[in-house]
């Protein structure tokens, strides 16, 4: 069963709450598992039990993937400059 952690992050529009879903198992040295773009924490399911024998494993759903909600609107505006340099006119 996934747990969720929420924390406040400063943005240009003031503090915003960000929530992230995760699963944690095992004991030992900590190991943080991050999934690839467009995936979710369950991508690690085939190896988590093996890693958890010797490690404290935390598999995270990044914001907007799996059980984690998307980032608040205030953080989505950082992609605007990228859109300007990645559009058709940027390929000239």
C-alpha atoms as a printed R data frame, in Angstrom:
   type eleno elety resid chain resno      x      y       z
1  ATOM     1    CA   UNK     A     1  0.000  0.000   0.000
2  ATOM     2    CA   UNK     A     2  1.360  3.406  -0.955
3  ATOM     3    CA   UNK     A     3  1.913  6.204   1.514
4  ATOM     4    CA   UNK     A     4  1.882  9.901   0.677
5  ATOM     5    CA   UNK     A     5  4.082 12.731   1.883
6  ATOM     6    CA   UNK     A     6  3.148 16.380   1.353
7  ATOM     7    CA   UNK     A     7  5.377 19.402   1.762
8  ATOM     8    CA   UNK     A     8  5.347 23.109   1.014
9  ATOM     9    CA   UNK     A     9  7.517 24.555  -1.765
10 ATOM    10    CA   UNK     A    10  8.001 28.246  -2.498
11 ATOM    11    CA   UNK     A    11  6.911 29.416  -5.946
12 ATOM    12    CA   UNK     A    12  6.567 32.750  -7.733
13 ATOM    13    CA   UNK     A    13  2.936 32.736  -6.575
14 ATOM    14    CA   UNK     A    14  3.738 31.906  -2.954
15 ATOM    15    CA   UNK     A    15  3.970 28.569  -1.149
16 ATOM    16    CA   UNK     A    16  2.356 25.559  -2.826
17 ATOM    17    CA   UNK     A    17  1.782 22.060  -1.512
18 ATOM    18    CA   UNK     A    18  3.391 19.189  -3.393
19 ATOM    19    CA   UNK     A    19  2.392 15.574  -2.652
20 ATOM    20    CA   UNK     A    20  4.323 12.447  -3.600
21 ATOM    21    CA   UNK     A    21  3.217  8.805  -3.265
22 ATOM    22    CA   UNK     A    22  5.790  6.183  -2.288
23 ATOM    23    CA   UNK     A    23  6.271  2.661  -0.959
24 ATOM    24    CA   UNK     A    24  8.990  1.768   1.527
25 ATOM    25    CA   UNK     A    25 10.276 -1.659   2.563
26 ATOM    26    CA   UNK     A    26 13.382 -3.399   3.913
27 ATOM    27    CA   UNK     A    27 16.124 -2.265   6.262
28 ATOM    28    CA   UNK     A    28 19.720 -1.160   5.978
29 ATOM    29    CA   UNK     A    29 21.297  1.632   3.977
30 ATOM    30    CA   UNK     A    30 18.660  3.776   2.208
31 ATOM    31    CA   UNK     A    31 18.068  3.335  -1.516
32 ATOM    32    CA   UNK     A    32 15.758  5.673  -3.457
33 ATOM    33    CA   UNK     A    33 14.261  4.307  -6.694
34 ATOM    34    CA   UNK     A    34 12.988  6.792  -9.293
35 ATOM    35    CA   UNK     A    35 10.995  5.614 -12.297
36 ATOM    36    CA   UNK     A    36 11.536  6.775 -15.875
37 ATOM    37    CA   UNK     A    37  9.474  9.353 -17.737
38 ATOM    38    CA   UNK     A    38  5.891  8.212 -18.301
39 ATOM    39    CA   UNK     A    39  6.089  5.322 -15.826
40 ATOM    40    CA   UNK     A    40  5.314  4.749 -12.125
41 ATOM    41    CA   UNK     A    41  6.908  3.207  -9.036
42 ATOM    42    CA   UNK     A    42  5.568 -0.267  -9.856
43 ATOM    43    CA   UNK     A    43  8.231 -0.459 -12.571
44 ATOM    44    CA   UNK     A    44 10.562 -1.470  -9.726
45 ATOM    45    CA   UNK     A    45  8.319 -4.294  -8.388
46 ATOM    46    CA   UNK     A    46 10.399 -7.123  -9.943
47 ATOM    47    CA   UNK     A    47 13.523 -6.083  -7.987
48 ATOM    48    CA   UNK     A    48 12.259 -4.378  -4.809
49 ATOM    49    CA   UNK     A    49 12.086 -7.562  -2.734
50 ATOM    50    CA   UNK     A    50 15.634 -8.531  -3.758
51 ATOM    51    CA   UNK     A    51 16.984 -5.070  -2.909
52 ATOM    52    CA   UNK     A    52 15.028 -4.894   0.374
53 ATOM    53    CA   UNK     A    53 16.966 -7.860   1.790
54 ATOM    54    CA   UNK     A    54 19.905 -5.534   2.437
55 ATOM    55    CA   UNK     A    55 18.537 -2.020   1.852
56 ATOM    56    CA   UNK     A    56 15.816  0.344   3.092
57 ATOM    57    CA   UNK     A    57 14.119  0.752  -0.307
58 ATOM    58    CA   UNK     A    58 11.824  3.670  -1.161
59 ATOM    59    CA   UNK     A    59 10.131  3.653  -4.590
60 ATOM    60    CA   UNK     A    60  8.569  7.011  -5.501
61 ATOM    61    CA   UNK     A    61  5.847  8.092  -7.916
62 ATOM    62    CA   UNK     A    62  7.115 11.398  -9.299
63 ATOM    63    CA   UNK     A    63  4.555 14.245  -9.451
64 ATOM    64    CA   UNK     A    64  1.939 13.614 -12.131
65 ATOM    65    CA   UNK     A    65  2.697  9.875 -12.410
66 ATOM    66    CA   UNK     A    66  1.198  6.823 -10.724
67 ATOM    67    CA   UNK     A    67 -0.564  7.785  -7.495
68 ATOM    68    CA   UNK     A    68  1.111 11.212  -7.172
69 ATOM    69    CA   UNK     A    69 -0.964 14.224  -8.215
70 ATOM    70    CA   UNK     A    70  0.433 16.637 -10.802
71 ATOM    71    CA   UNK     A    71  2.431 19.651  -9.665
72 ATOM    72    CA   UNK     A    72  0.414 22.725  -8.695
73 ATOM    73    CA   UNK     A    73 -0.238 25.172 -11.551
74 ATOM    74    CA   UNK     A    74  2.405 27.589 -10.224
75 ATOM    75    CA   UNK     A    75  5.140 25.105 -11.167
76 ATOM    76    CA   UNK     A    76  3.856 24.278 -14.644
77 ATOM    77    CA   UNK     A    77  4.851 27.686 -16.036
78 ATOM    78    CA   UNK     A    78  8.543 26.731 -16.021
79 ATOM    79    CA   UNK     A    79  7.905 24.859 -19.271
80 ATOM    80    CA   UNK     A    80  6.882 28.012 -21.195
81 ATOM    81    CA   UNK     A    81 10.437 29.088 -22.111
82 ATOM    82    CA   UNK     A    82 11.133 25.543 -23.297
83 ATOM    83    CA   UNK     A    83  8.082 25.636 -25.594
84 ATOM    84    CA   UNK     A    84  9.425 28.799 -27.225
85 ATOM    85    CA   UNK     A    85 12.783 27.186 -28.025
86 ATOM    86    CA   UNK     A    86 11.401 23.792 -29.010
87 ATOM    87    CA   UNK     A    87  8.639 24.851 -31.406
88 ATOM    88    CA   UNK     A    88  8.834 24.834 -35.224
89 ATOM    89    CA   UNK     A    89 10.384 28.330 -35.356
90 ATOM    90    CA   UNK     A    90 13.295 27.127 -33.158
91 ATOM    91    CA   UNK     A    91 14.353 24.626 -35.843
92 ATOM    92    CA   UNK     A    92 15.379 27.288 -38.362
